[in-house]
């Protein structure tokens, strides 16, 4: 049986080392991470983000280990909320 795309990518990425990455790829990764953090921090102030945060906190409480970027709030990790907050 042939390996599927996901299995091939998973095997390749699990053997990849940081040193094997070209410098331009590392720089682009840094830029992407900084961009993500900036827009996430800015977006954390939006009304929709506040509503989602309040719903998640009401559901799970605020005694968890997952940090919500841009706030002091912490939630328990949950697959039900994955990607919502």
Secondary structure, 3 states (H helix, E strand, C coil): CCCCHHHHHHHHHHHCCHHHCCHHHHHHHHHHHHHHHHHHHHHCCCHHHHHHHHHHHHHHCCCCCEECCCCCCEECCCHHHCCCC
